[in-house]
Every structure is written in structure tokens, then in C-alpha cells.
Amino acid sequence: MTRRLYFFELFTLANFLVLHLVLRRIGFSAFTLLGQSFLFFLPALLLQVVVGAGIRAAAGRRRGDGYLAAILTPRFISDTVRIIFSSVLWAHVYGWLKVAVPRLNPRLYDQALWDIDRVLCFGMSPNVLFVDLFSHPATLHAVDWTYANVFAAALFIGGAVFFSSADARLRIGFVNAVVALWLIGAWLYLAVPSLGPCYGFPSLWLPLAPHLPQTNFLQRMLMTNYQTFIHLAPGRPEQISLLLGIGAFPSLHVACAFMTFLWLRGQGRGWRILLAFFTLIIFIGSIVTGWHYLVDSLAGLLLAALCYAAFRLLPSRFERHVHSD
């Protein structure tokens, strides 16, 4: 029987086509910088699969559970190739949508998001509150280091655990949810453009700059890329990086860590505790560093829960063929 496309493939291809039509309005193409995306993401994805499979194989060999036999099948290998190819493609679409926001929808909603935060916190800005609570220099240095590094660790753990899983339904379901999360989030960036409080209300973070060196370096890089794209000629795409888009609503860093935590149910209590801790660190860090408003993180948590429910808790016609030949 001919293998049908999975949801993550259909959704990625549909978004790639829509992206192409959208970018043509501003003189670009969805194929622009596609090679750059493959060069960057392909090794990272392969590393996740290899590390995850290596750890599982070593553990399985001690238990004698036949893991190696399960992953050395044409089905597992072909699914892995499809997952990796689609993952590069959706990451490329995500990067382009986020970078292109200022020219596709130049309106900014930072003041509205700031005001929503104040309503949620009874008149107090949660960014001001969190900065006051974590204002000790040693605490700020800790937040500065952990925010990006903990997110990278959460992202890598999720891929390593689920890309290497011999359970086809679990693996495909997780990838479906990941693709839905990041691409829906990318379109929300375009629908509700916002720079984030560090850019919209910089006076709060200027005194903290000496204690947040890594954060400030990244924020300068992103703003330089943002300004470069605004004035970029279609023939000079090499001047920008698709990894440096700016978008506050929703917080997909919080969403990604939280959704990985949800999917780790049944994969080991230790992993779930670790990802719960990572989610908390990223949630707090996103507000303290000024990357996000509180409402961004709340929206990220909700989006993650919805994607998890759609592809793990609810019956889905997209998964009925996972076990078919």
C-alpha cells in the first residue's frame, strides 16, 4: 500500500506554499535562503536522532528489549528521513514568517500587550514586578545565562527523545504537535506584531545591561537583523538571518518546553520533573529579560496545551494510518 503523507508533511507543505505567495508581495520567495536552512538545521536534527537512538540502544541492549531491531527497519528509517526533511522545511517557513513581519504587517501591539498585562496583574506590570523581584546582580546573571541555554536544552531533549522513539504513533504524534505549535505561532507573530518589552519599553532594562550581557548581545543582534530586513533589497537576502526574527506574542520558548513536558508523560518521571523545571525557568526568564510580556507566555502555555490535546489526547484521523503498511 502506498504510504500517505502525515499531517506534519501536509501542514508544512501548505504553509510553504502560502509563505511563497505572501513573500512574493514584498519581492521575495519561499525558496530564498532554503539552502542556508538545510545547512543549519540538518546537522542539528541528525544529531538529535543519533544521540537519542544511541542512548536508547545502550539502555535497550542491557534490557534486551530489541530496540535496535525496531529502528533498523525500512519503516523507521523512511519516517526518520521524512521527519528530518519536514522539520527543516517548517523551521525555514517559521524563520521567514518571523523575519518578514515588519514588512508584511508593520503595526505594533506592544502597548496593547503591556496594558493587558497590567489588567491581568491588577494595575501592576509583571515585567516591572519580576525585574524588582530578581534585581540582585547575581540573580540577573543567572537568569541571563539560563534563559537561552535551558531553552536549547529543552528543545534538544524533546527531539532526542521523540525522534528516536520506536513507537510510531508517539513519534509521529509529537512531530505533528511540534509543527502545529511553531507554525501557528509564526502566523500569530504576523497577526499580532510586537517587539517585546525590552524594545517597546527599554528604559526598564537599560540600568540592568551590565548584568544581562548575553541577553543584551542577542537583543542587539535581533534588532540589527530587524532593521536590515526593513530596508533590504530583494536581491540581497544573504544580509539577513532567518534565525534572528523578532516576535513577542506568543512565547514559543515557553510553549515548546511546556509541550515537551506534557508529551513526556510515560517516558520517565525524571524527564518530566526536569522539563517542568525548565518551563518555569524559561517562563520567569522571558519576563525578567524583557523578551516577553506575561500574556505572551500565557498564550504559549495555552497553545502548547491545545496542540498536545489535538495530537495525543483526542482521536485524530491524521494518525489512523500510522501503523498501516
Buried (B, 14 or more C-beta within 10 A) or exposed (E): EEEEBBBBBBBBBEBBEBBBEBBEEEEBBBEBBBEBBBEBBBEBBEEBBEBBBEEBBEEBEEEEBEBEEBBEEEBBEEBBEBBBBBBBBBBBBBBBBBBBBBBBBEEBBBEBBBBBBBEBBEEEBBBBBBBEEBEEEEEBBBBBBBBBEBBEBBBBBBBBBBBBBBBBEBBBBBBBBBBBBBBBBBBBBBEBBBBBBBBBBEEBBEEBEEBBEBBBEBBEEBBEBBEBBEEBEEEEBEEBBBBBBBBBBBBBBBBBBBBBBBBBEEBEEEBBEBBBBBBBBBBBBBBBBBBBBBBBBBBBBEBBBBBBEBBBEEEBEBBEBBEEE
